[in-house]
């Protein structure tokens, strides 16, 4: 649950029922979206109780805003945007709140190479080509790659990312949202989203490479 | 195309947003570069790892809190 595939089926009906005060509709919506909201909230706090408070506050804002929700955006992107605003307001570090779109813009400036420049030859005829090839992962069994252990390494790498990168990779790759939903929820441009996704994936890839070399 | 250039456009490539001319240069490079093939395979594998995330479980306390919150909201409408 919580993945995109299941969110659109019958959602308009559930919303209509919810507007009539139908508790079962509320439970169904919670069931559908809880995992996503919780994961997003966990991007802002390592504390499960605080994350759950953020999720609760988000649901309250959703209920209160229900009559104004026009359905122009999908429900999950609307809720994600509410959650991000709540989480950012609560988080002391980001309290002086730079909008995420500004953080995203900053990312476009300055260099942040996807791969350590030392991995490439600095001069000669083959300048810019691999000095040492990346590891071949085709020998890594899929059940090892998709074991919880490797995901835990990726998760730790995500936790070290800057906030805008963290949000984008979580929504795109962990939750499997399409680009347009991520851009709507985070209020960033498609180009910005791709820069953030690129840098985030590059860092996670590096962490996985470091890890898989040891095992 | 240098490998150091390819690694910066690999996400555009995987997202299918690379302009045609660059796409042709990238494909041309890939045919003769095992290193970049391995790099792209790593990027694809990284995405598969991320998609394998287990769901986070909410505590029963959250379900109770949401139920209370709903009743209060429904009662005030």
Boltz contact constraints between the chains, C-beta under 6 A:
constraints:
  - contact:
      token1: [A, 21]
      token2: [B, 74]
      max_distance: 6.0
  - contact:
      token1: [A, 26]
      token2: [B, 70]
      max_distance: 6.0
  - contact:
      token1: [A, 30]
      token2: [B, 66]
      max_distance: 6.0
  - contact:
      token1: [A, 34]
      token2: [B, 58]
      max_distance: 6.0
  - contact:
      token1: [A, 35]
      token2: [B, 55]
      max_distance: 6.0
  - contact:
      token1: [A, 35]
      token2: [B, 56]
      max_distance: 6.0
  - contact:
      token1: [A, 38]
      token2: [B, 56]
      max_distance: 6.0
  - contact:
      token1: [A, 38]
      token2: [B, 58]
      max_distance: 6.0
  - contact:
      token1: [A, 39]
      token2: [B, 56]
      max_distance: 6.0
  - contact:
      token1: [A, 52]
      token2: [B, 62]
      max_distance: 6.0
  - contact:
      token1: [A, 56]
      token2: [B, 65]
      max_distance: 6.0
  - contact:
      token1: [A, 59]
      token2: [B, 66]
      max_distance: 6.0
  - contact:
      token1: [A, 60]
      token2: [B, 69]
      max_distance: 6.0
  - contact:
      token1: [A, 63]
      token2: [B, 73]
      max_distance: 6.0
  - contact:
      token1: [A, 114]
      token2: [B, 7]
      max_distance: 6.0
  - contact:
      token1: [A, 114]
      token2: [B, 8]
      max_distance: 6.0
  - contact:
      token1: [A, 115]
      token2: [B, 7]
      max_distance: 6.0
  - contact:
      token1: [A, 120]
      token2: [B, 4]
      max_distance: 6.0
  - contact:
      token1: [A, 128]
      token2: [B, 2]
      max_distance: 6.0
  - contact:
      token1: [A, 128]
      token2: [B, 4]
      max_distance: 6.0
  - contact:
      token1: [A, 129]
      token2: [B, 3]
      max_distance: 6.0
  - contact:
      token1: [A, 130]
      token2: [B, 3]
      max_distance: 6.0
  - contact:
      token1: [A, 130]
      token2: [B, 35]
      max_distance: 6.0
  - contact:
      token1: [A, 133]
      token2: [B, 35]
      max_distance: 6.0
  - contact:
      token1: [A, 134]
      token2: [B, 35]
      max_distance: 6.0
  - contact:
      token1: [A, 134]
      token2: [B, 38]
      max_distance: 6.0
  - contact:
      token1: [A, 134]
      token2: [B, 39]
      max_distance: 6.0
  - contact:
      token1: [A, 134]
      token2: [B, 42]
      max_distance: 6.0
  - contact:
      token1: [A, 136]
      token2: [B, 38]
      max_distance: 6.0
  - contact:
      token1: [A, 137]
      token2: [B, 42]
      max_distance: 6.0
  - contact:
      token1: [A, 137]
      token2: [B, 45]
      max_distance: 6.0
  - contact:
      token1: [A, 145]
      token2: [B, 49]
      max_distance: 6.0
  - contact:
      token1: [A, 146]
      token2: [B, 52]
      max_distance: 6.0
  - contact:
      token1: [A, 150]
      token2: [B, 49]
      max_distance: 6.0
  - contact:
      token1: [A, 151]
      token2: [B, 49]
      max_distance: 6.0
  - contact:
      token1: [A, 151]
      token2: [B, 52]
      max_distance: 6.0
  - contact:
      token1: [A, 151]
      token2: [B, 53]
      max_distance: 6.0
  - contact:
      token1: [A, 154]
      token2: [B, 49]
      max_distance: 6.0
  - contact:
      token1: [A, 154]
      token2: [B, 50]
      max_distance: 6.0
  - contact:
      token1: [A, 173]
      token2: [B, 47]
      max_distance: 6.0
  - contact:
      token1: [A, 173]
      token2: [B, 50]
      max_distance: 6.0
  - contact:
      token1: [A, 174]
      token2: [B, 50]
      max_distance: 6.0
  - contact:
      token1: [A, 174]
      token2: [B, 53]
      max_distance: 6.0
  - contact:
      token1: [A, 197]
      token2: [B, 11]
      max_distance: 6.0
  - contact:
      token1: [A, 198]
      token2: [B, 11]
      max_distance: 6.0
  - contact:
      token1: [A, 201]
      token2: [B, 46]
      max_distance: 6.0
  - contact:
      token1: [A, 204]
      token2: [B, 46]
      max_distance: 6.0
  - contact:
      token1: [A, 205]
      token2: [B, 42]
      max_distance: 6.0
  - contact:
      token1: [A, 205]
      token2: [B, 43]
      max_distance: 6.0
  - contact:
      token1: [A, 205]
      token2: [B, 46]
      max_distance: 6.0
  - contact:
      token1: [A, 208]
      token2: [B, 46]
      max_distance: 6.0
